[in-house]
């Protein structure tokens, strides 16, 4: 009886995982990403004028055989001085934008934090769990990472 209980303990979660993964196949592409990104870095507008107050900058290299036409990011942002969530009322920040990054092209991109910053931190911000969550390609393909499997941190 005890051996049977041990097998059930293993089999039931495996069946559950298989059911969930088969349902998710249509929505989550788990193939290897066809891009590379650099670690995200916060810069204020004194350093770079693409944002009024400041933003998160990163390099994106498109390794796919066609152009990227939409890119979505997710990240957590912490105040460098307090080490707490930087923006009251917000957890993970999501940002999406239409753009064109051709096959083989590398671009420096910026995710503006202007809409979230109400009081500017003197020490700046740390970026954690930064990842590309969705990419749409010009040929209609869509790559999705809903779980942050390829997440990066600012390393600071």
N, C-alpha and C positions, 0 to 999 in steps of 0.2 A: 504494500500500500504506500509506503514511504517513497519507493522508487517511482511509482506512478505520479505522485504529487510533484516530485522534482522535475519530471518530464513535462508535466502540464505547465509548470512555472516557466519553462523555457519555450514551449510550443505556442502557448497563447499569445505572448508578446510578439513572436515571430509572425504569426498569422495576422495579427493586427497591423504590424509594419508592412507586410505584403499588401494588405487591402488598401491601406492609406497610400502607399507608393503607387499602386496601380491606378487609383483615382487621381492622383496628382500628376501622372505622366502627361496629361493633356495641358497642364498649366505650368509646370516647372520643367525647364530644360536643364538637365543635370550634366550636359556635356561640358567638356573643357572650354573655358572662355577663350574667345579669339581676340583678346586685348591684353594690354599690360598697363598698369597705372603706377605712378610714383606715390610715395607717402604724402598724405595731405598736410598742408601747412597753412596756418592762419596768418594773414597779412592785413594790416590796417591800410586805410586809404593814403596814408603818408608814404607807404612803401609801394603801393600799386593803386592806380586811380580807377580801376574797373568797377570798384564799389564805392559808394558814398562814405560808408563807415568802415567796413571790412568784409573779408570773405575767406573762403577756404579754397586754396589753389592746389592743383595737381596736374600732372602730365598724363595724357591719355594717348596710347598708341593702338591704332586699329590694325589688327593682324588678319581680319576677315578678308574674304575675296570681293567684298562690295562695301559701299559706303554706309556708315552709321547715320541715321536720320533723326534719332531720338535717343536721349540718354537720361537715366534717372539714377540719383544717388540717395543713399541714406547714411546718417552719421549721428553720433552723440557728441555734444560739445560741452566742455567743462571750463569753468573759470580757472585760469592758471593759479590765481592767488588763493582762492578758497577750496579748490579741487571739488567743487559742487557743480551741479547742473547749472549751466550758464544762463538759461532762459526759463524763468518761472512759467509753469503751465505747458512746457514742451518737453517731450522725451526725445525720441529719435526724430531727427529732422529729415524730411523727404523733399527732394527737389527734382523736378524734371524739366527738360527743355529740348526743343527742336533745334537741330544744328546739322551740319554736314561735316563728317570726317571721312575723307576718302580712304580707300584701301591702301595700307602701307603708310598712312599719314600719322604724324604725331602733333598734338596740339596741347598747349597749356590752357586749362579750363579753370573757371572760377565759379564757385557757388556762393552767391551773395548771402551774407548774414544780416544785411540791413533791415529786413522786415522783423527780425527777432530781437535785435539789440535795443534795449531801452536805457541802459546805463553802461557806458563804455568801460570795460575793465582796463585798468592801467597795466596789468601784467599780461593781458592778452588771453587767448583761449587755447585749450588742448583739444585735439580732435581724436576721438576713439570710435572704434567699430565703423569706420568709413568703408563703404563698399558700393559698387555699381550694382543696382538692384534690377535694372531693366535696360535692354538695348533693343531698338528696332532698326532693322536693316532695310535698305531700299528695295530689296527683292522680296520683302514681306516676312522674312524670318524674324523671330523674336527670341531673345535670350533672357532668362529670368533667374535671379538669385534672391528668393524671398527670405532666406535664412542667414545671409551674410557669410557664406562658406569661404569667400575670398576677401574677407575684411582686413583692413589695415588700420594702424594707429599712427599718430604723428611722430611717435617715438620720443616725445619730450616728457 
